[in-house]
C-alpha cells in the first residue's frame, strides 16, 4: 500500500468513525411553541452545549396525533412547548419518559406529579382586539366573556379550533370553570354565531385581527403580545369574571433515540438560566422557576383573576370536552 493510499484510508476511517459521534450530537424535536421562539431557544441550547436541535412545528392536537401514530418507533426525542393538558393526554397514551432533573427549580404545581413533563412558563388566556375596530364602533375592549356575544362582533371573531389547538381547549376549560359545563357549552353555541373563522393553531387568528381582517378573539398571552410588540394596533384585555392559564412544558418521548441529549435539554430548560433567557429574549411566557426574575410588567398576573384548573383535570377532560364542542357548538 502506497503512502498516499494509507493517508486516504486514514482520512476515510476518521470520517466514518466520527460520523456516529456527530449524529449523536443532534437532538430531534416536535414543537408547539411559535417557530420564532423555538428557533431562539434551540439556538441558545446549541450555543451552550454544541448539540444541534432539529425541530418541526405543529399545533398541539397535530403534535399529539403524530406522537401517537409514531408510538413504538419515535421520530423525535422531545416535545417542546404546548400546554400541559396535551402532555397529560400523552401520558395516558404512554408517550413520555419520566425524568426529574437533579437541580429542578420548578415548583410541583407546574410539573407532572410523576415527572413526565416539566413546566417552564405560564400562558394566561386573554382577549385581543383591533383598536381601529373599537374606535370605529365607539366601544371599549371586551372586559367580560359576555361582551363577545355583542352583535357588534357578528362575523368578526377569529379563534382556534378545539380539534387541533391547545389554545382552544384552554378556552373551553376557562368557560367551564367560569360557568359550569352546561352553561359553558351553551355560551359557546351563542359565541359561534359571531365567529368568522376557527383557525388550526392558537396563533392563527392573531395577524388577521392585527391587520383588521377580523375584530377580536381569544388567545394565549404569548401570541397576543407577539403581535402587539410588532407594532400592530391591538389591545389586550382580561375577562373580569376570571380565566385560566396554560402551563407550557417540555417532555421526553418514550423510546427516544437520543435519550441522553434529551435529558440534557430538560436539565437546561429547568434551570434559572433558561427562565431568564425567556425574559432577555422577550419570549412572552411567565417563567415558573423559583429563581426567575420577571422584569416585564405585562407578564404580571397578580392584577387579574384566575380559576384553579390543574393539568391532570384538563388532561382527563380534554377529549370529552373537544367531542362535546364538535357535537354541540359547531355542528
Order of alpha helices (4+ residues) and beta strands (2+ residues): alpha-beta-alpha-beta-alpha-beta-alpha-beta-beta-alpha-beta-alpha-alpha-beta-alpha-beta-alpha-beta-beta-alpha-alpha-beta-alpha
